[in-house]
């Protein structure tokens, strides 16, 4: 659709700019990872109430365009990097086999997006 000019595109410099374009009605939709967008808002200097308002206003369309797996990285300059990498991979494997991996990820997301009542 973009190649045939049925859909106009705007290039944004970062996820937070994507959000700003969307919430200011300068664009109708954005193509981005919803969790990355939420993390960008969470890391911003906005008040907690503004962060929560923005995060609650973001909605992912279904079905997703594409799923890209994420990977952990361990620097080879770190002491014991091979052991660290093996430990990570072993733990992920154990959690996946027990069915706890997805639950763990969801719990971590919830912790990330909790907002302090004070701000």
Backbone atoms as SQL, in Angstrom:
CREATE TABLE atoms (id INTEGER PRIMARY KEY, chain TEXT, resi INTEGER, resn TEXT, atom TEXT, x REAL, y REAL, z REAL);
INSERT INTO atoms VALUES
  (1, 'A', 1, 'UNK', 'N', 0.820, -1.195, 0.000),
  (2, 'A', 1, 'UNK', 'CA', 0.000, 0.000, 0.000),
  (3, 'A', 1, 'UNK', 'C', 0.864, 1.259, 0.000),
  (4, 'A', 2, 'UNK', 'N', 1.996, 1.208, 0.697),
  (5, 'A', 2, 'UNK', 'CA', 2.868, 2.379, 0.693),
  (6, 'A', 2, 'UNK', 'C', 3.530, 2.563, -0.665),
  (7, 'A', 3, 'UNK', 'N', 3.912, 1.457, -1.307),
  (8, 'A', 3, 'UNK', 'CA', 4.550, 1.552, -2.622),
  (9, 'A', 3, 'UNK', 'C', 3.593, 2.094, -3.676),
  (10, 'A', 4, 'UNK', 'N', 2.327, 1.771, -3.575),
  (11, 'A', 4, 'UNK', 'CA', 1.342, 2.251, -4.545),
  (12, 'A', 4, 'UNK', 'C', 0.752, 3.601, -4.145),
  (13, 'A', 5, 'UNK', 'N', 1.281, 4.190, -3.095),
  (14, 'A', 5, 'UNK', 'CA', 0.858, 5.517, -2.595),
  (15, 'A', 5, 'UNK', 'C', -0.581, 5.540, -2.091),
  (16, 'A', 6, 'UNK', 'N', -1.122, 4.359, -1.756),
  (17, 'A', 6, 'UNK', 'CA', -2.450, 4.303, -1.149),
  (18, 'A', 6, 'UNK', 'C', -2.374, 4.724, 0.321),
  (19, 'A', 7, 'UNK', 'N', -1.182, 4.665, 0.858),
  (20, 'A', 7, 'UNK', 'CA', -0.958, 4.970, 2.264),
  (21, 'A', 7, 'UNK', 'C', 0.259, 5.870, 2.371),
  (22, 'A', 8, 'UNK', 'N', 0.084, 7.038, 2.961),
  (23, 'A', 8, 'UNK', 'CA', 1.203, 7.955, 3.172),
  (24, 'A', 8, 'UNK', 'C', 1.987, 7.517, 4.394),
  (25, 'A', 9, 'UNK', 'N', 3.289, 7.753, 4.367),
  (26, 'A', 9, 'UNK', 'CA', 4.126, 7.386, 5.503),
  (27, 'A', 9, 'UNK', 'C', 4.921, 8.580, 5.994),
  (28, 'A', 10, 'UNK', 'N', 5.228, 8.549, 7.281),
  (29, 'A', 10, 'UNK', 'CA', 6.078, 9.541, 7.930),
  (30, 'A', 10, 'UNK', 'C', 7.120, 8.753, 8.701),
  (31, 'A', 11, 'UNK', 'N', 8.359, 9.161, 8.602),
  (32, 'A', 11, 'UNK', 'CA', 9.415, 8.492, 9.348),
  (33, 'A', 11, 'UNK', 'C', 9.595, 9.239, 10.668),
  (34, 'A', 12, 'UNK', 'N', 9.586, 8.487, 11.763),
  (35, 'A', 12, 'UNK', 'CA', 9.803, 9.069, 13.088),
  (36, 'A', 12, 'UNK', 'C', 11.190, 8.662, 13.576),
  (37, 'A', 13, 'UNK', 'N', 11.759, 9.498, 14.424),
  (38, 'A', 13, 'UNK', 'CA', 13.111, 9.244, 14.932),
  (39, 'A', 13, 'UNK', 'C', 13.156, 8.229, 16.061),
  (40, 'A', 14, 'UNK', 'N', 12.035, 8.082, 16.791),
  (41, 'A', 14, 'UNK', 'CA', 12.013, 7.162, 17.929),
  (42, 'A', 14, 'UNK', 'C', 10.565, 6.820, 18.272),
  (43, 'A', 15, 'UNK', 'N', 10.400, 5.897, 19.182),
  (44, 'A', 15, 'UNK', 'CA', 9.058, 5.437, 19.549),
  (45, 'A', 15, 'UNK', 'C', 8.228, 6.545, 20.189),
  (46, 'A', 16, 'UNK', 'N', 8.876, 7.371, 20.984),
  (47, 'A', 16, 'UNK', 'CA', 8.129, 8.442, 21.651),
  (48, 'A', 16, 'UNK', 'C', 7.568, 9.415, 20.608),
  (49, 'A', 17, 'UNK', 'N', 8.323, 9.664, 19.550),
  (50, 'A', 17, 'UNK', 'CA', 7.822, 10.529, 18.476),
  (51, 'A', 17, 'UNK', 'C', 6.637, 9.869, 17.764),
  (52, 'A', 18, 'UNK', 'N', 6.700, 8.549, 17.577),
  (53, 'A', 18, 'UNK', 'CA', 5.559, 7.821, 17.015),
  (54, 'A', 18, 'UNK', 'C', 4.305, 8.094, 17.846),
  (55, 'A', 19, 'UNK', 'N', 4.444, 7.956, 19.151),
  (56, 'A', 19, 'UNK', 'CA', 3.308, 8.159, 20.054),
  (57, 'A', 19, 'UNK', 'C', 2.768, 9.582, 19.942),
  (58, 'A', 20, 'UNK', 'N', 3.681, 10.545, 19.927),
  (59, 'A', 20, 'UNK', 'CA', 3.265, 11.955, 19.831),
  (60, 'A', 20, 'UNK', 'C', 2.491, 12.195, 18.533),
  (61, 'A', 21, 'UNK', 'N', 2.975, 11.658, 17.413),
  (62, 'A', 21, 'UNK', 'CA', 2.274, 11.809, 16.135),
  (63, 'A', 21, 'UNK', 'C', 0.875, 11.203, 16.204),
  (64, 'A', 22, 'UNK', 'N', 0.763, 10.042, 16.824),
  (65, 'A', 22, 'UNK', 'CA', -0.526, 9.360, 16.927),
  (66, 'A', 22, 'UNK', 'C', -1.494, 10.110, 17.834),
  (67, 'A', 23, 'UNK', 'N', -1.031, 10.495, 19.014),
  (68, 'A', 23, 'UNK', 'CA', -1.925, 11.137, 19.983),
  (69, 'A', 23, 'UNK', 'C', -2.287, 12.571, 19.609),
  (70, 'A', 24, 'UNK', 'N', -1.483, 13.188, 18.752),
  (71, 'A', 24, 'UNK', 'CA', -1.827, 14.542, 18.289),
  (72, 'A', 24, 'UNK', 'C', -2.626, 14.489, 16.984),
  (73, 'A', 25, 'UNK', 'N', -3.051, 13.291, 16.600),
  (74, 'A', 25, 'UNK', 'CA', -3.867, 13.062, 15.398),
  (75, 'A', 25, 'UNK', 'C', -3.182, 13.492, 14.107),
  (76, 'A', 26, 'UNK', 'N', -1.864, 13.491, 14.092),
  (77, 'A', 26, 'UNK', 'CA', -1.127, 13.790, 12.856),
  (78, 'A', 26, 'UNK', 'C', -1.041, 12.557, 11.979),
  (79, 'A', 27, 'UNK', 'N', -1.224, 11.381, 12.579),
  (80, 'A', 27, 'UNK', 'CA', -1.293, 10.118, 11.833),
  (81, 'A', 27, 'UNK', 'C', -2.447, 9.301, 12.400),
  (82, 'A', 28, 'UNK', 'N', -2.939, 8.357, 11.599),
  (83, 'A', 28, 'UNK', 'CA', -4.058, 7.513, 12.026),
  (84, 'A', 28, 'UNK', 'C', -3.599, 6.238, 12.697),
  (85, 'A', 29, 'UNK', 'N', -2.405, 5.785, 12.334),
  (86, 'A', 29, 'UNK', 'CA', -1.866, 4.579, 12.942),
  (87, 'A', 29, 'UNK', 'C', -0.355, 4.617, 12.838),
  (88, 'A', 30, 'UNK', 'N', 0.284, 3.825, 13.678),
  (89, 'A', 30, 'UNK', 'CA', 1.735, 3.689, 13.634),
  (90, 'A', 30, 'UNK', 'C', 2.075, 2.201, 13.604),
  (91, 'A', 31, 'UNK', 'N', 3.216, 1.883, 13.047),
  (92, 'A', 31, 'UNK', 'CA', 3.699, 0.505, 13.032),
  (93, 'A', 31, 'UNK', 'C', 4.843, 0.445, 14.026),
  (94, 'A', 32, 'UNK', 'N', 4.604, -0.258, 15.119),
  (95, 'A', 32, 'UNK', 'CA', 5.609, -0.341, 16.182),
  (96, 'A', 32, 'UNK', 'C', 5.250, -1.498, 17.103),
  (97, 'A', 33, 'UNK', 'N', 6.189, -1.874, 17.932),
  (98, 'A', 33, 'UNK', 'CA', 5.964, -2.888, 18.949),
  (99, 'A', 33, 'UNK', 'C', 5.289, -2.209, 20.147),
  (100, 'A', 34, 'UNK', 'N', 4.110, -2.688, 20.517),
  (101, 'A', 34, 'UNK', 'CA', 3.350, -2.065, 21.597),
  (102, 'A', 34, 'UNK', 'C', 4.137, -2.028, 22.905),
  (103, 'A', 35, 'UNK', 'N', 4.835, -3.093, 23.207),
  (104, 'A', 35, 'UNK', 'CA', 5.599, -3.127, 24.462),
  (105, 'A', 35, 'UNK', 'C', 6.768, -2.136, 24.436),
  (106, 'A', 36, 'UNK', 'N', 7.372, -1.944, 23.275),
  (107, 'A', 36, 'UNK', 'CA', 8.449, -0.955, 23.150),
  (108, 'A', 36, 'UNK', 'C', 7.874, 0.452, 23.323),
  (109, 'A', 37, 'UNK', 'N', 6.704, 0.688, 22.755),
  (110, 'A', 37, 'UNK', 'CA', 6.055, 1.989, 22.928),
  (111, 'A', 37, 'UNK', 'C', 5.774, 2.258, 24.409),
  (112, 'A', 38, 'UNK', 'N', 5.226, 1.264, 25.074),
  (113, 'A', 38, 'UNK', 'CA', 4.927, 1.422, 26.504),
  (114, 'A', 38, 'UNK', 'C', 6.199, 1.687, 27.303),
  (115, 'A', 39, 'UNK', 'N', 7.262, 0.978, 26.976),
  (116, 'A', 39, 'UNK', 'CA', 8.530, 1.181, 27.683),
  (117, 'A', 39, 'UNK', 'C', 9.059, 2.591, 27.454),
  (118, 'A', 40, 'UNK', 'N', 8.896, 3.118, 26.246),
  (119, 'A', 40, 'UNK', 'CA', 9.340, 4.484, 25.954),
  (120, 'A', 40, 'UNK', 'C', 8.580, 5.495, 26.789),
  (121, 'A', 41, 'UNK', 'N', 7.290, 5.280, 26.926),
  (122, 'A', 41, 'UNK', 'CA', 6.483, 6.179, 27.762),
  (123, 'A', 41, 'UNK', 'C', 6.915, 6.060, 29.213),
  (124, 'A', 42, 'UNK', 'N', 7.078, 4.838, 29.676),
  (125, 'A', 42, 'UNK', 'CA', 7.460, 4.594, 31.060),
  (126, 'A', 42, 'UNK', 'C', 8.776, 5.284, 31.400),
  (127, 'A', 43, 'UNK', 'N', 9.729, 5.294, 30.460),
  (128, 'A', 43, 'UNK', 'CA', 11.042, 5.898, 30.694),
  (129, 'A', 43, 'UNK', 'C', 11.044, 7.418, 30.526),
  (130, 'A', 44, 'UNK', 'N', 9.966, 7.981, 30.022),
  (131, 'A', 44, 'UNK', 'CA', 9.916, 9.417, 29.752),
  (132, 'A', 44, 'UNK', 'C', 9.856, 10.227, 31.049),
  (133, 'A', 45, 'UNK', 'N', 9.993, 11.532, 30.900),
  (134, 'A', 45, 'UNK', 'CA', 9.965, 12.441, 32.042),
  (135, 'A', 45, 'UNK', 'C', 8.548, 12.892, 32.403),
  (136, 'A', 46, 'UNK', 'N', 7.541, 12.325, 31.784),
  (137, 'A', 46, 'UNK', 'CA', 6.157, 12.695, 32.056),
  (138, 'A', 46, 'UNK', 'C', 5.757, 12.318, 33.474),
  (139, 'A', 47, 'UNK', 'N', 4.708, 12.952, 33.950),
  (140, 'A', 47, 'UNK', 'CA', 4.169, 12.578, 35.261),
  (141, 'A', 47, 'UNK', 'C', 3.570, 11.179, 35.154),
  (142, 'A', 48, 'UNK', 'N', 3.437, 10.523, 36.281),
  (143, 'A', 48, 'UNK', 'CA', 2.865, 9.174, 36.281),
  (144, 'A', 48, 'UNK', 'C', 1.455, 9.164, 35.724),
  (145, 'A', 49, 'UNK', 'N', 0.667, 10.190, 36.019),
  (146, 'A', 49, 'UNK', 'CA', -0.704, 10.217, 35.500),
  (147, 'A', 49, 'UNK', 'C', -0.713, 10.376, 33.986),
  (148, 'A', 50, 'UNK', 'N', 0.203, 11.195, 33.438),
  (149, 'A', 50, 'UNK', 'CA', 0.298, 11.323, 31.985),
  (150, 'A', 50, 'UNK', 'C', 0.789, 10.023, 31.350),
  (151, 'A', 51, 'UNK', 'N', 1.759, 9.376, 31.983),
  (152, 'A', 51, 'UNK', 'CA', 2.245, 8.091, 31.472),
  (153, 'A', 51, 'UNK', 'C', 1.110, 7.079, 31.417),
  (154, 'A', 52, 'UNK', 'N', 0.360, 6.998, 32.498),
  (155, 'A', 52, 'UNK', 'CA', -0.728, 6.024, 32.562),
  (156, 'A', 52, 'UNK', 'C', -1.793, 6.341, 31.512),
  (157, 'A', 53, 'UNK', 'N', -2.120, 7.617, 31.350),
  (158, 'A', 53, 'UNK', 'CA', -3.125, 8.023, 30.357),
  (159, 'A', 53, 'UNK', 'C', -2.682, 7.626, 28.956),
  (160, 'A', 54, 'UNK', 'N', -1.416, 7.861, 28.631),
  (161, 'A', 54, 'UNK', 'CA', -0.905, 7.527, 27.305),
  (162, 'A', 54, 'UNK', 'C', -0.883, 6.014, 27.095),
  (163, 'A', 55, 'UNK', 'N', -0.359, 5.294, 28.051),
  (164, 'A', 55, 'UNK', 'CA', -0.284, 3.836, 27.910),
  (165, 'A', 55, 'UNK', 'C', -1.674, 3.229, 27.749),
  (166, 'A', 56, 'UNK', 'N', -2.636, 3.729, 28.500),
  (167, 'A', 56, 'UNK', 'CA', -3.997, 3.196, 28.401),
  (168, 'A', 56, 'UNK', 'C', -4.663, 3.559, 27.077),
  (169, 'A', 57, 'UNK', 'N', -4.163, 4.594, 26.395),
  (170, 'A', 57, 'UNK', 'CA', -4.774, 5.008, 25.130),
  (171, 'A', 57, 'UNK', 'C', -4.213, 4.249, 23.927),
  (172, 'A', 58, 'UNK', 'N', -3.123, 3.513, 24.107),
  (173, 'A', 58, 'UNK', 'CA', -2.526, 2.765, 23.005),
  (174, 'A', 58, 'UNK', 'C', -3.226, 1.418, 22.845),
  (175, 'A', 59, 'UNK', 'N', -3.591, 1.105, 21.624),
  (176, 'A', 59, 'UNK', 'CA', -4.288, -0.145, 21.334),
  (177, 'A', 59, 'UNK', 'C', -3.601, -0.816, 20.149),
  (178, 'A', 60, 'UNK', 'N', -3.292, -2.078, 20.306),
  (179, 'A', 60, 'UNK', 'CA', -2.682, -2.836, 19.218),
  (180, 'A', 60, 'UNK', 'C', -3.759, -3.387, 18.298),
  (181, 'A', 61, 'UNK', 'N', -3.537, -3.286, 17.015),
  (182, 'A', 61, 'UNK', 'CA', -4.449, -3.886, 16.050),
  (183, 'A', 61, 'UNK', 'C', -4.136, -5.367, 15.915),
  (184, 'A', 62, 'UNK', 'N', -5.149, -6.147, 15.604),
  (185, 'A', 62, 'UNK', 'CA', -4.974, -7.590, 15.416),
  (186, 'A', 62, 'UNK', 'C', -5.367, -7.943, 14.000),
  (187, 'A', 63, 'UNK', 'N', -4.710, -8.861, 13.378),
  (188, 'A', 63, 'UNK', 'CA', -3.542, -9.608, 13.851),
  (189, 'A', 63, 'UNK', 'C', -2.281, -8.756, 13.724),
  (190, 'A', 64, 'UNK', 'N', -1.237, -9.193, 14.388),
  (191, 'A', 64, 'UNK', 'CA', 0.028, -8.487, 14.299),
  (192, 'A', 64, 'UNK', 'C', 0.584, -8.614, 12.881),
  (193, 'A', 65, 'UNK', 'N', 1.379, -7.632, 12.489),
  (194, 'A', 65, 'UNK', 'CA', 1.994, -7.669, 11.164),
  (195, 'A', 65, 'UNK', 'C', 3.074, -8.726, 11.081),
  (196, 'A', 66, 'UNK', 'N', 3.852, -8.819, 12.165),
  (197, 'A', 66, 'UNK', 'CA', 4.974, -9.749, 12.168),
  (198, 'A', 66, 'UNK', 'C', 5.422, -9.949, 13.607),
  (199, 'A', 67, 'UNK', 'N', 5.900, -11.133, 13.900),
  (200, 'A', 67, 'UNK', 'CA', 6.467, -11.406, 15.220),
  (201, 'A', 67, 'UNK', 'C', 7.959, -11.609, 15.062),
  (202, 'A', 68, 'UNK', 'N', 8.725, -10.818, 15.797),
  (203, 'A', 68, 'UNK', 'CA', 10.180, -10.961, 15.762),
  (204, 'A', 68, 'UNK', 'C', 10.648, -11.368, 17.149),
  (205, 'A', 69, 'UNK', 'N', 11.356, -12.476, 17.236),
  (206, 'A', 69, 'UNK', 'CA', 11.839, -12.903, 18.552),
  (207, 'A', 69, 'UNK', 'C', 12.910, -11.945, 19.080),
  (208, 'A', 70, 'UNK', 'N', 12.993, -11.858, 20.386),
  (209, 'A', 70, 'UNK', 'CA', 14.010, -11.047, 21.042),
  (210, 'A', 70, 'UNK', 'C', 15.056, -11.971, 21.640),
  (211, 'A', 71, 'UNK', 'N', 16.261, -11.473, 21.775),
  (212, 'A', 71, 'UNK', 'CA', 17.358, -12.286, 22.282),
  (213, 'A', 71, 'UNK', 'C', 18.095, -11.561, 23.394),
  (214, 'A', 72, 'UNK', 'N', 18.601, -12.329, 24.335),
  (215, 'A', 72, 'UNK', 'CA', 19.487, -11.788, 25.362),
  (216, 'A', 72, 'UNK', 'C', 20.889, -11.722, 24.780),
  (217, 'A', 73, 'UNK', 'N', 21.669, -10.759, 25.236),
  (218, 'A', 73, 'UNK', 'CA', 23.068, -10.669, 24.821),
  (219, 'A', 73, 'UNK', 'C', 23.946, -10.598, 26.055),
  (220, 'A', 74, 'UNK', 'N', 25.079, -11.233, 25.946),
  (221, 'A', 74, 'UNK', 'CA', 26.067, -11.194, 27.018),
  (222, 'A', 74, 'UNK', 'C', 27.390, -10.770, 26.383),
  (223, 'A', 75, 'UNK', 'N', 28.012, -9.766, 26.937),
  (224, 'A', 75, 'UNK', 'CA', 29.267, -9.279, 26.392),
  (225, 'A', 75, 'UNK', 'C', 30.389, -10.284, 26.631),
  (226, 'A', 76, 'UNK', 'N', 31.155, -10.542, 25.589),
  (227, 'A', 76, 'UNK', 'CA', 32.288, -11.456, 25.720),
  (228, 'A', 76, 'UNK', 'C', 33.416, -10.841, 26.535),
  (229, 'A', 77, 'UNK', 'N', 33.331, -9.558, 26.814),
  (230, 'A', 77, 'UNK', 'CA', 34.353, -8.922, 27.650),
  (231, 'A', 77, 'UNK', 'C', 34.041, -9.077, 29.135),
  (232, 'A', 78, 'UNK', 'N', 32.843, -9.556, 29.453),
  (233, 'A', 78, 'UNK', 'CA', 32.479, -9.780, 30.856),
  (234, 'A', 78, 'UNK', 'C', 33.167, -11.028, 31.392),
  (235, 'A', 79, 'UNK', 'N', 33.616, -10.968, 32.638),
  (236, 'A', 79, 'UNK', 'CA', 34.192, -12.185, 33.223),
  (237, 'A', 79, 'UNK', 'C', 33.110, -13.278, 33.280),
  (238, 'A', 80, 'UNK', 'N', 33.495, -14.488, 33.015),
  (239, 'A', 80, 'UNK', 'CA', 32.581, -15.638, 33.078),
  (240, 'A', 80, 'UNK', 'C', 31.388, -15.526, 32.131),
  (241, 'A', 81, 'UNK', 'N', 31.569, -14.865, 30.992),
  (242, 'A', 81, 'UNK', 'CA', 30.439, -14.662, 30.090),
  (243, 'A', 81, 'UNK', 'C', 29.846, -15.984, 29.601),
  (244, 'A', 82, 'UNK', 'N', 30.670, -16.985, 29.402),
  (245, 'A', 82, 'UNK', 'CA', 30.160, -18.280, 28.938),
  (246, 'A', 82, 'UNK', 'C', 29.243, -18.911, 29.984),
  (247, 'A', 83, 'UNK', 'N', 29.635, -18.829, 31.253),
  (248, 'A', 83, 'UNK', 'CA', 28.794, -19.383, 32.328),
  (249, 'A', 83, 'UNK', 'C', 27.493, -18.603, 32.453),
  (250, 'A', 84, 'UNK', 'N', 27.586, -17.281, 32.339),
  (251, 'A', 84, 'UNK', 'CA', 26.383, -16.446, 32.424),
  (252, 'A', 84, 'UNK', 'C', 25.421, -16.795, 31.302),
  (253, 'A', 85, 'UNK', 'N', 25.942, -16.917, 30.094),
  (254, 'A', 85, 'UNK', 'CA', 25.105, -17.259, 28.949),
  (255, 'A', 85, 'UNK', 'C', 24.475, -18.642, 29.116),
  (256, 'A', 86, 'UNK', 'N', 25.255, -19.598, 29.571),
  (257, 'A', 86, 'UNK', 'CA', 24.737, -20.956, 29.793),
  (258, 'A', 86, 'UNK', 'C', 23.652, -20.941, 30.864),
  (259, 'A', 87, 'UNK', 'N', 23.899, -20.219, 31.968),
  (260, 'A', 87, 'UNK', 'CA', 22.900, -20.133, 33.036),
  (261, 'A', 87, 'UNK', 'C', 21.596, -19.514, 32.533),
  (262, 'A', 88, 'UNK', 'N', 21.696, -18.440, 31.754),
  (263, 'A', 88, 'UNK', 'CA', 20.496, -17.807, 31.191),
  (264, 'A', 88, 'UNK', 'C', 19.734, -18.780, 30.301),
  (265, 'A', 89, 'UNK', 'N', 20.445, -19.398, 29.381),
  (266, 'A', 89, 'UNK', 'CA', 19.793, -20.335, 28.463),
  (267, 'A', 89, 'UNK', 'C', 19.184, -21.529, 29.188),
  (268, 'A', 90, 'UNK', 'N', 19.880, -22.051, 30.189),
  (269, 'A', 90, 'UNK', 'CA', 19.343, -23.173, 30.974),
  (270, 'A', 90, 'UNK', 'C', 18.068, -22.767, 31.709),
  (271, 'A', 91, 'UNK', 'N', 18.086, -21.586, 32.306),
  (272, 'A', 91, 'UNK', 'CA', 16.909, -21.130, 33.060),
  (273, 'A', 91, 'UNK', 'C', 15.725, -20.874, 32.132),
  (274, 'A', 92, 'UNK', 'N', 15.977, -20.262, 30.985),
  (275, 'A', 92, 'UNK', 'CA', 14.903, -20.031, 30.011),
  (276, 'A', 92, 'UNK', 'C', 14.327, -21.363, 29.542),
  (277, 'A', 93, 'UNK', 'N', 15.188, -22.313, 29.252),
  (278, 'A', 93, 'UNK', 'CA', 14.739, -23.642, 28.822),
  (279, 'A', 93, 'UNK', 'C', 13.876, -24.303, 29.895),
  (280, 'A', 94, 'UNK', 'N', 14.324, -24.245, 31.145),
  (281, 'A', 94, 'UNK', 'CA', 13.573, -24.829, 32.259),
  (282, 'A', 94, 'UNK', 'C', 12.204, -24.156, 32.399),
  (283, 'A', 95, 'UNK', 'N', 12.185, -22.817, 32.313),
  (284, 'A', 95, 'UNK', 'CA', 10.919, -22.087, 32.443),
  (285, 'A', 95, 'UNK', 'C', 9.972, -22.388, 31.290),
  (286, 'A', 96, 'UNK', 'N', 10.506, -22.512, 30.083),
  (287, 'A', 96, 'UNK', 'CA', 9.649, -22.825, 28.940),
  (288, 'A', 96, 'UNK', 'C', 9.060, -24.228, 29.064),
  (289, 'A', 97, 'UNK', 'N', 9.869, -25.181, 29.497),
  (290, 'A', 97, 'UNK', 'CA', 9.387, -26.555, 29.652),
  (291, 'A', 97, 'UNK', 'C', 8.310, -26.653, 30.730),
  (292, 'A', 98, 'UNK', 'N', 8.418, -25.826, 31.772),
  (293, 'A', 98, 'UNK', 'CA', 7.437, -25.864, 32.858),
  (294, 'A', 98, 'UNK', 'C', 6.209, -25.003, 32.563),
  (295, 'A', 99, 'UNK', 'N', 6.270, -24.238, 31.467),
  (296, 'A', 99, 'UNK', 'CA', 5.149, -23.362, 31.131),
  (297, 'A', 99, 'UNK', 'C', 5.151, -22.055, 31.896),
  (298, 'A', 100, 'UNK', 'N', 6.222, -21.759, 32.600),
  (299, 'A', 100, 'UNK', 'CA', 6.284, -20.560, 33.433),
  (300, 'A', 100, 'UNK', 'C', 6.895, -19.346, 32.722),
  (301, 'A', 101, 'UNK', 'N', 7.472, -19.544, 31.547),
  (302, 'A', 101, 'UNK', 'CA', 8.195, -18.460, 30.892),
  (303, 'A', 101, 'UNK', 'C', 7.267, -17.305, 30.516),
  (304, 'A', 102, 'UNK', 'N', 6.166, -17.586, 29.825),
  (305, 'A', 102, 'UNK', 'CA', 5.237, -16.527, 29.420),
  (306, 'A', 102, 'UNK', 'C', 4.641, -15.820, 30.631),
  (307, 'A', 103, 'UNK', 'N', 4.345, -16.588, 31.665),
  (308, 'A', 103, 'UNK', 'CA', 3.826, -16.013, 32.916),
  (309, 'A', 103, 'UNK', 'C', 4.855, -15.053, 33.530),
  (310, 'A', 104, 'UNK', 'N', 6.111, -15.454, 33.522),
  (311, 'A', 104, 'UNK', 'CA', 7.187, -14.614, 34.043),
  (312, 'A', 104, 'UNK', 'C', 7.272, -13.298, 33.262),
  (313, 'A', 105, 'UNK', 'N', 7.221, -13.377, 31.946),
  (314, 'A', 105, 'UNK', 'CA', 7.288, -12.172, 31.104),
  (315, 'A', 105, 'UNK', 'C', 6.118, -11.242, 31.419),
  (316, 'A', 106, 'UNK', 'N', 4.928, -11.791, 31.530),
  (317, 'A', 106, 'UNK', 'CA', 3.749, -10.965, 31.830),
  (318, 'A', 106, 'UNK', 'C', 3.873, -10.304, 33.206),
  (319, 'A', 107, 'UNK', 'N', 4.373, -11.041, 34.187),
  (320, 'A', 107, 'UNK', 'CA', 4.579, -10.472, 35.524),
  (321, 'A', 107, 'UNK', 'C', 5.590, -9.330, 35.485),
  (322, 'A', 108, 'UNK', 'N', 6.644, -9.489, 34.714),
  (323, 'A', 108, 'UNK', 'CA', 7.664, -8.442, 34.595),
  (324, 'A', 108, 'UNK', 'C', 7.098, -7.199, 33.925),
  (325, 'A', 109, 'UNK', 'N', 6.255, -7.384, 32.922),
  (326, 'A', 109, 'UNK', 'CA', 5.607, -6.243, 32.255),
  (327, 'A', 109, 'UNK', 'C', 4.753, -5.472, 33.259),
  (328, 'A', 110, 'UNK', 'N', 3.992, -6.194, 34.059),
  (329, 'A', 110, 'UNK', 'CA', 3.129, -5.541, 35.052),
  (330, 'A', 110, 'UNK', 'C', 3.956, -4.729, 36.031),
  (331, 'A', 111, 'UNK', 'N', 5.101, -5.271, 36.447),
  (332, 'A', 111, 'UNK', 'CA', 5.969, -4.531, 37.370),
  (333, 'A', 111, 'UNK', 'C', 6.526, -3.282, 36.704),
  (334, 'A', 112, 'UNK', 'N', 6.864, -3.377, 35.441),
  (335, 'A', 112, 'UNK', 'CA', 7.432, -2.232, 34.727),
  (336, 'A', 112, 'UNK', 'C', 6.433, -1.088, 34.627),
  (337, 'A', 113, 'UNK', 'N', 5.174, -1.402, 34.421),
  (338, 'A', 113, 'UNK', 'CA', 4.201, -0.361, 34.150),
  (339, 'A', 113, 'UNK', 'C', 3.374, 0.050, 35.365),
  (340, 'A', 114, 'UNK', 'N', 3.808, -0.334, 36.546),
  (341, 'A', 114, 'UNK', 'CA', 3.161, 0.172, 37.758),
  (342, 'A', 114, 'UNK', 'C', 3.603, 1.602, 37.946),
  (343, 'A', 115, 'UNK', 'N', 2.695, 2.443, 38.378),
  (344, 'A', 115, 'UNK', 'CA', 3.024, 3.839, 38.574),
  (345, 'A', 115, 'UNK', 'C', 2.919, 4.190, 40.042),
  (346, 'A', 116, 'UNK', 'N', 3.838, 5.019, 40.494),
  (347, 'A', 116, 'UNK', 'CA', 3.801, 5.471, 41.886),
  (348, 'A', 116, 'UNK', 'C', 2.603, 6.388, 42.077),
  (349, 'A', 117, 'UNK', 'N', 1.924, 6.246, 43.187),
  (350, 'A', 117, 'UNK', 'CA', 0.752, 7.064, 43.476),
  (351, 'A', 117, 'UNK', 'C', 1.145, 8.507, 43.736),
  (352, 'A', 118, 'UNK', 'N', 2.372, 8.751, 44.176),
  (353, 'A', 118, 'UNK', 'CA', 2.803, 10.086, 44.577),
  (354, 'A', 118, 'UNK', 'C', 2.929, 11.042, 43.403),
  (355, 'A', 119, 'UNK', 'N', 3.317, 10.592, 42.236),
  (356, 'A', 119, 'UNK', 'CA', 3.583, 11.510, 41.110),
  (357, 'A', 119, 'UNK', 'C', 2.341, 11.858, 40.342);
